[in-house]
């Protein structure tokens, strides 16, 4: 049985002592895993206000304080509720960047821009806009950006489109913040960004190829092996340029995350916890330990299902079934 991160284990668990859906919901509302006497919520569904109050009661104090810090523009990033990121800025008057990103946090190009802002700790505010594949865009956004593409960033009132251009603008406008392109390593960064595009092309070709896809598989693995090699160049790793996150991470992170999920789900190819790619696994783990990335990263299930509507479909190859079942949670079926 292949190992995957963030997936349920296949086990022979005893059936839950649930005799009705009402009992299941009652047990949840009672908390602590035990069934208690509560109103029949199927007969009288609770109002949203009641559910919100119940959630507040169950939220630990430390977590609630963290949420309040996030809502105030500080604390760690939470993709579902962060609207302003102040970092060390005294107030919102110091905010010079307005990022427009997708509402559902599906967009990898939006993620790479936001990762750069988080790593540099540049104060910014966030507006969420629907992607074309799941909703309409507001007219005031289209008035500023008629093409409607995401992401878009507004710097002191100047609109910049295209994620790469936005990243360049962030680096150029805030030289007093952490440098994502260290002086003297510009050529190495440029090589790595070309490698990222090469890997993207190989992944995209394989992901969408139906049936027998041995050639596309081989082409992808060859480029991934080069990524693995480049991750071992700097002895002080685990990142591309050594011990610190830099511009290559901003470009690679969102796509490697989606590659790991989609290739397992559609192609039965395991990138994570693969002994052939120890540097890649160390890179993932180091990135996942950072607050800048935790608030942005998706999971295998989300990416397996959000990619098809974005790219026009993904193709199974017949080697995927165990991974598909694990990611979809086949072992956790509620009676």
TORGU-485821 format. One record per residue: residue in one letter; x, y, z of N, C-alpha, C in turn. Coordinates in pm, whole numbers, padded with zeros to 5 digits, always signed. Example, Ala and Ser with C-alpha at 12.3 -4.5 7.8 and 13.67 -1.06 7.14 Angstrom:
// TORGU-485821
A+01319-00569+00780+01230-00450+00780+01320-00330+00780/S+01285-00225+00708+01367-00106+00714+01290+00003+00787/
***
This chain:
// TORGU-485821
X+00085-00121+00000+00000+00000+00000+00087+00124+00000/X+00076+00208-00098+00163+00328-00105+00130+00429+00002/X+00234+00494+00053+00215+00596+00156+00196+00732+00093/X+00102+00806+00147+00076+00941+00097+00053+01034+00216/X+00093+01158+00204+00061+01253+00311-00085+01292+00306/X-00137+01332+00419-00274+01383+00429-00377+01288+00371/X-00372+01162+00409-00472+01073+00357-00515+00977+00467/X-00635+00925+00461-00681+00832+00563-00613+00698+00551/X-00596+00629+00661-00538+00495+00658-00648+00393+00632/X-00614+00290+00557-00707+00180+00533-00698+00086+00653/X-00801+00070+00725-00797-00014+00844-00932-00080+00863/X-00934-00183+00949-01057-00255+00978-01117-00200+01108/X-01174-00084+01097-01233-00021+01215-01371-00080+01242/X-01409-00085+01369-01543-00130+01406-01646-00025+01362/X-01762-00068+01318-01865+00029+01278-01902+00121+01393/X-01929+00246+01362-01973+00341+01464-02114+00307+01509/X-02143+00321+01640-02279+00290+01691-02376+00401+01659/X-02401+00420+01529-02491+00526+01485-02613+00461+01420/X-02730+00497+01469-02851+00435+01417-02927+00529+01325/X-02889+00657+01324-02958+00753+01236-02868+00871+01211/X-02899+00946+01107-02824+01069+01079-02843+01169+01192/X-02961+01168+01254-02985+01258+01365-02890+01227+01480/X-02866+01097+01504-02773+01060+01610-02632+01105+01581/X-02591+01095+01456-02458+01141+01417-02442+01290+01443/X-02542+01369+01400-02535+01513+01421-02542+01549+01568/X-02628+01476+01643-02638+01500+01786-02503+01478+01853/X-02434+01370+01816-02305+01342+01875-02205+01451+01847/X-02206+01504+01726-02115+01614+01690-02144+01737+01773/X-02271+01774+01782-02307+01894+01855-02279+01880+02004/X-02281+01754+02056-02257+01735+02197-02112+01752+02234/X-02019+01728+02139-01876+01744+02165-01821+01627+02244/X-01686+01615+02242-01618+01515+02322-01633+01373+02271/X-01699+01354+02158-01710+01223+02101-01820+01136+02162/X-01896+01187+02256-02002+01110+02319-02138+01165+02279/X-02236+01077+02271-02371+01118+02233-02443+01169+02357/X-02500+01288+02349-02570+01347+02463-02711+01385+02418/X-02793+01417+02517-02929+01457+02486-02930+01602+02435/X-02962+01618+02310-02972+01750+02250-03096+01754+02163/X-03140+01871+02124-03259+01880+02038-03240+01804+01907/X-03346+01763+01847-03342+01695+01718-03320+01799+01609/X-03196+01808+01559-03163+01914+01465-03217+01889+01325/X-03257+01764+01298-03319+01740+01169-03461+01795+01168/X-03527+01786+01282-03663+01840+01291-03661+01992+01299/X-03562+02046+01368-03552+02191+01384-03407+02233+01361/X-03367+02250+01236-03226+02286+01207-03186+02414+01279/X-03064+02419+01334-03019+02538+01405-02994+02653+01310/X-03008+02774+01359-02974+02893+01281-02822+02906+01275/X-02773+02981+01176-02628+03002+01163-02571+03068+01289/X-02648+03159+01348-02600+03227+01468-02577+03129+01582/X-02665+03030+01591-02651+02929+01696-02527+02843+01671/X-02506+02805+01546-02387+02727+01512-02260+02806+01539/X-02260+02935+01505-02142+03019+01528-02113+03031+01677/X-02219+03046+01756-02201+03054+01901-02142+02925+01955/X-02193+02812+01906-02142+02682+01951-01996+02666+01914/X-01961+02710+01794-01821+02702+01752-01731+02786+01841/X-01776+02907+01873-01698+02994+01962-01676+02928+02098/X-01779+02859+02147-01767+02793+02276-01665+02679+02274/X-01651+02615+02158-01562+02500+02146-01421+02539+02104/X-01401+02664+02062-01269+02708+02015-01177+02737+02133/X-01059+02672+02141-00966+02698+02252-00924+02844+02255/X-00893+02894+02374-00857+03036+02391-00738+03074+02305/X-00636+02989+02300-00516+03020+02221-00550+03036+02074/X-00636+02946+02023-00675+02956+01882-00758+03081+01857/X-00847+03115+01950-00928+03235+01933-00842+03360+01932/X-00740+03364+02017-00648+03478+02017-00573+03488+01885/X-00538+03372+01829-00471+03372+01699-00560+03424+01589/X-00688+03388+01593-00785+03436+01494-00801+03587+01505/X-00810+03636+01628-00825+03780+01648-00703+03855+01597/X-00584+03798+01617-00462+03861+01565-00463+03865+01412/X-00510+03756+01352-00519+03751+01205-00616+03857+01154/X-00731+03868+01216-00831+03967+01174-00780+04110+01190/X-00686+04129+01282-00627+04262+01302-00510+04288+01208/X-00481+04192+01120-00373+04210+01022-00239+04160+01069/X-00238+04092+01183-00112+04040+01236-00127+03890+01259/X-00037+03831+01335-00047+03686+01352-00016+03616+01222/X-00053+03488+01215-00021+03411+01095-00131+03428+00990/X-00091+03405+00867-00184+03415+00754-00287+03302+00762/X-00412+03337+00740-00520+03239+00728-00594+03272+00599/X-00582+03185+00500-00633+03215+00367-00783+03244+00368/X-00856+03184+00463-01001+03200+00463-01048+03331+00526/X-00961+03399+00602-01009+03519+00673-00916+03639+00666/X-00794+03623+00620-00702+03737+00615-00745+03836+00507/X-00761+03961+00544-00795+04067+00449-00688+04174+00441/X-00611+04187+00548-00501+04282+00552-00385+04218+00627/X-00264+04239+00577-00143+04187+00641-00054+04306+00673/X-00038+04334+00802+00037+04453+00843+00181+04421+00883/X+00205+04301+00936+00338+04264+00988+00381+04367+01092/X+00490+04439+01068+00538+04536+01166+00486+04678+01141/X+00404+04697+01040+00351+04831+01012+00258+04875+01124/X+00258+05003+01153+00178+05055+01264+00029+05058+01234/X-00007+05084+01106-00149+05090+01070-00163+05073+00919/X-00287+05075+00871-00313+05049+00730-00265+05159+00636/X-00231+05275+00690-00179+05381+00605-00044+05343+00543/X+00021+05242+00600+00152+05197+00550+00138+05094+00439/X+00016+05052+00411-00006+04949+00310+00002+05010+00171/X+00093+04961+00089+00114+05013-00047+00078+04913-00156/X+00043+04791-00115+00014+04686-00213-00127+04634-00191/X-00201+04624-00298-00336+04566-00295-00335+04446-00389/X-00345+04327-00332-00343+04203-00411-00484+04155-00439/X-00514+04132-00566-00639+04070-00607-00608+03924-00640/X-00666+03834-00563-00642+03692-00589-00775+03617-00594/X-00772+03488-00625-00895+03413-00644-00962+03381-00512/X-01094+03373-00516-01175+03355-00395-01152+03220-00328/X-01135+03114-00405-01128+02978-00350-00985+02933-00320/X-00887+03017-00345-00746+02980-00324-00705+02861-00410/X-00758+02854-00532-00717+02751-00626-00598+02793-00710/X-00580+02922-00731-00488+02973-00833-00342+02963-00789/X-00259+02884-00859-00119+02872-00821-00039+03000-00844/X-00080+03080-00943-00008+03204-00973-00034+03307-00863/X-00156+03307-00809-00186+03395-00695-00106+03352-00573/X-00096+03221-00554-00024+03170-00437+00123+03209-00440/X+00185+03204-00556+00328+03236-00559+00354+03384-00530/X+00261+03471-00572+00275+03613-00540+00257+03635-00390/X+00156+03571-00333+00129+03590-00191+00241+03532-00105/X+00301+03423-00149+00414+03367-00075+00530+03467-00070/X+00556+03537-00181+00662+03637-00184+00632+03751-00087/X+00509+03799-00086+00470+03907+00006+00486+03863+00152/X+00449+03739+00179+00462+03688+00315+00607+03672+00356/X+00690+03622+00266+00832+03603+00299+00903+03737+00318/X+00869+03834+00236+00931+03966+00249+00865+04050+00360/X+00745+04006+00402+00667+04078+00502+00641+04222+00459/X+00596+04233+00336+00552+04361+00281+00404+04378+00316/X+00364+04483+00386+00223+04502+00419+00137+04508+00292/X+00024+04440+00296-00065+04440+00178-00207+04408+00222/X-00301+04443+00135-00439+04404+00159-00485+04312+00047/X-00589+04236+00074-00632+04128-00015-00778+04148-00054/X-00805+04142-00183-00942+04135-00234-00956+04005-00310/X-01066+03934-00287-01085+03804-00351-01184+03816-00466/X-01143+03760-00579-01219+03769-00704-01241+03627-00757/X-01358+03599-00811-01385+03467-00868-01297+03440-00989/X-01255+03314-01003-01192+03270-01127-01301+03248-01232/X-01261+03252-01359-01358+03233-01467-01430+03099-01458/X-01361+02996-01404-01419+02862-01404-01524+02842-01295/X-01542+02939-01204-01646+02918-01103-01727+03043-01067/X-01718+03151-01143-01804+03263-01110-01775+03388-01190/X-01862+03486-01173-01846+03615-01240-01756+03707-01159/X-01701+03804-01227-01614+03902-01162-01689+04034-01146/X-01664+04106-01037-01735+04233-01016-01696+04337-01120/X-01789+04425-01152-01766+04524-01256-01654+04622-01219/X-01640+04655-01090-01535+04750-01054-01397+04691-01076/X-01385+04558-01062-01257+04493-01091-01231+04491-01241/X-01332+04459-01320-01317+04456-01465-01288+04595-01522/X-01336+04698-01454-01306+04835-01498-01157+04864-01485/X-01095+04808-01385-00950+04826-01366-00870+04729-01451/X-00925+04609-01471-00852+04501-01538-00948+04432-01635/X-00968+04491-01755-01069+04441-01849-01054+04294-01885/X-00931+04241-01887-00912+04100-01920-00961+04009-01807/X-00963+04061-01686-01014+03984-01573-00922+03877-01521/X-00798+03873-01569-00707+03766-01529-00653+03791-01388/X-00618+03683-01320-00562+03688-01185-00425+03619-01185/X-00336+03665-01096-00352+03772-00999-00328+03910-01060/X-00369+04011-00984-00338+04150-01016-00291+04215-00887/X-00193+04303-00897-00148+04377-00780-00145+04525-00812/X-00189+04603-00716-00192+04748-00729-00085+04806-00636/X+00015+04872-00694+00125+04931-00618+00109+05083-00617/X+00076+05138-00502+00057+05282-00492-00035+05333-00602/X-00139+05254-00634-00236+05292-00736-00205+05245-00876/X-00087+05189-00899-00049+05141-01033-00077+04992-01044/X-00156+04952-01145-00194+04813-01163-00085+04737-01238/X-00052+04619-01187+00043+04530-01253-00022+04393-01266/X-00024+04339-01387-00078+04206-01411+00037+04110-01442/X+00007+03982-01443+00103+03874-01467+00186+03851-01342/X+00183+03728-01292+00247+03696-01165+00397+03722-01167/X+00465+03693-01276+00610+03716-01281+00643+03865-01274/X+00564+03946-01343+00585+04091-01338+00558+04145-01198/X+00457+04088-01132+00426+04132-00995+00541+04097-00901/X+00596+03977-00915+00709+03937-00831+00829+04029-00853/X+00856+04062-00978+00968+04155-01007+00942+04292-00943/X+00817+04335-00948+00782+04466-00892+00797+04465-00739/X+00756+04357-00677+00770+04346-00531+00916+04354-00491/X+00999+04282-00563+01142+04280-00530+01206+04416-00554/X+01165+04483-00661+01225+04613-00695+01177+04725-00602/X+01052+04722-00563+00995+04832-00484+01030+04825-00335/X+01068+04707-00288+01093+04693-00144+01231+04633-00119/X+01337+04702-00161+01473+04649-00143+01516+04645+00004/X+01444+04720+00090+01478+04720+00232+01426+04595+00302/X+01338+04523+00237+01287+04398+00293+01379+04282+00250/X+01349+04165+00300+01427+04045+00266+01445+04032+00116/X+01569+04010+00072+01596+03994-00070+01564+03851-00113/X+01474+03836-00207+01441+03704-00260+01536+03662-00371/X+01604+03759-00430+01710+03731-00527+01839+03787-00468/X+01915+03704-00397+02037+03755-00331+02137+03811-00432/X+02202+03921-00399+02303+03978-00489+02410+03876-00524/X+02443+03871-00650+02544+03776-00697+02488+03642-00740/X+02359+03617-00715+02299+03488-00751+02189+03504-00856/X+02190+03615-00925+02087+03641-01026+02088+03536-01136/X+02206+03496-01182+02215+03398-01291+02163+03262-01246/X+02195+03223-01123+02147+03096-01071+01996+03097-01058/X+01941+03208-01012+01796+03219-01000+01731+03207-01138/X+01788+03274-01237+01732+03268-01373+01732+03124-01426/X+01838+03049-01400+01844+02909-01442+01735+02826-01375/X+01715+02850-01247+01615+02774-01173+01473+02807-01219/X+01449+02931-01255+01316+02968-01302+01288+02906-01439/X+01391+02892-01521+01373+02820-01649+01344+02672-01623/X+01411+02616-01523+01387+02476-01487+01243+02458-01439/X+01192+02553-01364+01054+02543-01317+00956+02539-01432/X+00978+02621-01534+00890+02620-01651+00903+02490-01730/X+01024+02435-01735+01042+02307-01803+00967+02197-01729/X+00974+02198-01597+00902+02099-01517+00751+02117-01534/X+00706+02241-01534+00563+02267-01553+00515+02208-01686/X+00591+02231-01793+00552+02180-01924+00544+02028-01927/X+00641+01963-01865+00642+01817-01862+00525+01763-01780/X+00497+01828-01668+00384+01787-01585+00251+01805-01659/X+00233+01920-01720+00106+01950-01786+00081+01854-01901/X+00186+01822-01976+00170+01727-02087+00129+01590-02037/X+00193+01545-01928+00160+01413-01874+00021+01412-01811/X-00012+01514-01735-00139+01520-01663-00258+01507-01757/X-00246+01563-01875-00360+01567-01967-00354+01457-02074/X-00247+01376-02073-00235+01273-02176-00314+01148-02136/X-00403+01099-02224-00484+00982-02191-00412+00852-02226/X-00463+00744-02171-00415+00612-02211-00270+00588-02180/X-00201+00524-02274-00059+00491-02257+00023+00620-02258/X+00089+00646-02146+00159+00774-02134+00303+00756-02089/X+00365+00646-02130+00501+00615-02084+00600+00723-02124/X+00586+00778-02243+00680+00880-02290+00669+01006-02203/X+00547+01048-02175+00528+01168-02092+00575+01145-01949/X+00553+01025-01898+00601+00991-01764+00752+01002-01758/X+00820+00944-01856+00967+00947-01859+01019+01090-01869/X+00954+01170-01953+00997+01309-01971+00983+01387-01841/X+00873+01365-01770+00853+01436-01643+00957+01394-01540/X+00979+01264-01526+01073+01215-01425+01214+01266-01452/X+01251+01276-01578+01385+01328-01610+01402+01471-01561/X+01301+01554-01578+01311+01693-01531+01305+01697-01378/X+01221+01612-01319+01211+01608-01173+01345+01565-01112/X+01415+01476-01177+01548+01435-01129+01645+01551-01131/X+01632+01639-01228+01717+01758-01231+01681+01854-01118/X+01552+01865-01087+01510+01946-00972+01570+01888-00844/X+01565+01756-00831+01624+01690-00715+01773+01721-00704/X+01841+01718-00817+01985+01746-00816+02012+01891-00775/X+01932+01983-00828+01954+02124-00797+01926+02155-00650/X+01836+02080-00590+01807+02100-00448+01923+02052-00359/X+02017+01979-00416+02132+01932-00340+02258+02011-00365/X+02250+02117-00445+02370+02195-00482+02428+02267-00360/X+02343+02327-00279+02390+02405-00164+02385+02318-00038/X+02501+02294+00020+02511+02203+00133+02432+02249+00254/X+02410+02380+00265+02337+02431+00381+02187+02429+00359/X+02138+02373+00250+01998+02359+00214+01900+02382+00327/X+01775+02341+00312+01718+02250+00213+01657+02318+00091/X+01667+02453+00084+01601+02525-00023+01693+02538-00144/X+01642+02593-00251+01717+02596-00377+01848+02674-00365/X+01848+02783-00288+01970+02862-00274+02036+02842-00137/X+01992+02743-00063+02054+02717+00065+01955+02714+00180/X+01988+02786+00287+01910+02778+00410+01785+02865+00410/X+01775+02960+00318+01664+03056+00318+01573+03040+00197/X+01445+03064+00220+01350+03070+00109+01385+03189+00020/X+01381+03167-00111+01416+03272-00206+01319+03271-00323/X+01348+03345-00425+01256+03356-00538+01222+03222-00603/X+01316+03129-00618+01278+02999-00675+01166+02929-00598/X+01165+02939-00465+01056+02879-00388+00922+02940-00426/X+00921+03071-00446+00794+03137-00482+00740+03084-00614/X+00829+03050-00705+00787+02998-00835+00753+02849-00830/X+00832+02772-00756+00815+02626-00755+00704+02579-00662/X+00686+02644-00547+00606+02586-00438+00464+02550-00481/X+00391+02645-00538+00251+02619-00568+00234+02510-00674/X+00331+02500-00766+00317+02399-00871+00365+02261-00825/X+00474+02254-00750+00515+02123-00698+00407+02065-00607/X+00344+02150-00530+00232+02109-00445+00121+02045-00528/X+00086+02107-00639-00020+02056-00725+00026+01934-00805/X+00151+01930-00842+00204+01812-00911+00196+01688-00823/X+00237+01702-00697+00236+01588-00606+00095+01532-00591/X-00004+01620-00580-00142+01575-00562-00200+01516-00690/X-00185+01586-00800-00252+01546-00923-00191+01422-00987/X-00059+01408-00979+00003+01290-01041-00025+01164-00960/X-00040+01177-00829-00083+01061-00750-00227+01024-00787/X-00314+01122-00793-00457+01098-00814-00487+01048-00955/X-00425+01106-01055-00458+01071-01194-00362+00970-01257/X-00237+00964-01207-00137+00880-01273-00075+00773-01183/X-00109+00776-01054-00051+00676-00965+00097+00695-00942/X+00145+00818-00957+00288+00848-00938+00307+00920-00806/X+00393+00867-00723+00414+00920-00589+00539+01008-00584/X+00518+01138-00566+00630+01232-00551+00671+01247-00405/X+00573+01254-00316+00602+01270-00173+00646+01137-00112/X+00739+01147-00016+00789+01029+00055+00842+00924-00042/X+00902+00971-00149+00962+00884-00249+01112+00881-00225/X+01167+00762-00200+01309+00749-00165+01401+00794-00278/X+01350+00805-00399+01432+00852-00511+01450+01003-00508/X+01368+01072-00426+01373+01218-00424+01383+01270-00280/X+01491+01236-00209+01504+01279-00069+01518+01430-00053/X+01588+01495-00146+01603+01641-00136+01469+01711-00154/X+01387+01659-00244+01255+01716-00268+01168+01702-00144/X+01174+01586-00079+01094+01566+00042+01140+01658+00154/X+01271+01674+00168+01324+01765+00271+01281+01908+00242/X+01277+01945+00115+01232+02079+00073+01086+02101+00111/X+01001+02002+00080+00860+02012+00115+00841+02029+00266/X+00909+01945+00343+00891+01949+00488+00938+02082+00547/X+01049+02134+00496+01099+02262+00546+01003+02375+00512/X+00945+02370+00392+00851+02473+00351+00723+02465+00433/X+00678+02343+00458+00554+02324+00534+00567+02363+00680/X+00689+02383+00727+00711+02427+00865+00706+02579+00878/X+00696+02651+00768+00698+02797+00770+00556+02853+00770/X+00534+02953+00856+00402+03015+00862+00362+03079+00729/X+00461+03129+00655+00431+03194+00527+00365+03099+00429/X+00400+02971+00438+00347+02872+00345+00225+02800+00402/X+00222+02781+00535+00111+02707+00597-00024+02767+00561/X-00030+02900+00559-00158+02965+00533-00200+02964+00387/X-00113+02914+00299-00142+02915+00156-00157+02775+00097/X-00090+02677+00157-00084+02544+00098-00221+02477+00095/X-00246+02406-00014-00367+02326-00026-00340+02182+00012/X-00437+02096-00009-00424+01955+00023-00446+01871-00103/X-00417+01743-00092-00427+01655-00208-00570+01651-00264/X-00668+01639-00176-00806+01629-00222-00848+01754-00300/X-00818+01871-00243-00857+01996-00309-00796+02006-00448/X-00665+01983-00459-00599+02000-00588-00643+01894-00689/X-00669+01772-00643-00714+01668-00735-00846+01706-00801/X-00927+01785-00730-01058+01820-00783-01068+01962-00836/X-00973+02050-00798-00983+02187-00851-00907+02206-00982/X-00817+02113-01013-00740+02129-01137-00821+02102-01264/X-00902+01995-01271-00975+01969-01397-01055+02087-01451/X-01134+02159-01369-01206+02272-01428-01116+02388-01469/X-00997+02395-01412-00906+02503-01448-00831+02475-01578/X-00794+02348-01600-00707+02316-01715-00782+02247-01827/X-00913+02226-01811-00990+02164-01918-00989+02013-01913/X-00961+01956-01795-00966+01811-01779-00829+01749-01758/X-00826+01642-01679-00705+01564-01654-00737+01418-01687/X-00635+01341-01725-00660+01206-01775-00604+01100-01680/X-00687+01001-01647-00641+00886-01570-00563+00792-01663/X-00474+00710-01602-00398+00617-01684-00412+00471-01640/X-00502+00443-01545-00523+00306-01502-00435+00263-01387/X-00334+00341-01353-00245+00307-01241-00277+00388-01117/X-00386+00456-01118-00417+00558-01018-00511+00513-00908/X-00575+00399-00920-00694+00369-00840-00668+00368-00689/X-00558+00308-00644-00531+00306-00501-00514+00446-00445/X-00440+00528-00519-00419+00666-00476-00549+00746-00479/X-00627+00725-00583-00754+00797-00594-00845+00764-00475/X-00853+00635-00440-00936+00595-00328-00885+00654-00197/X-00752+00656-00180-00695+00709-00057-00721+00859-00044/X-00703+00932-00153-00722+01078-00151-00869+01114-00133/X-00957+01037-00195-01100+01063-00183-01159+01013-00052/X-01079+00940+00025-01127+00893+00156-01217+00774+00148/X-01186+00678+00059-01271+00561+00044-01279+00478+00172/X-01176+00486+00258-01175+00409+00381-01259+00472+00491/X-01307+00593+00467-01384+00662+00570-01525+00693+00517/X-01604+00592+00502-01741+00609+00455-01836+00613+00574/X-01915+00717+00585-02011+00728+00694-02133+00642+00659/X-02181+00559+00754-02298+00473+00725-02419+00558+00686/
***
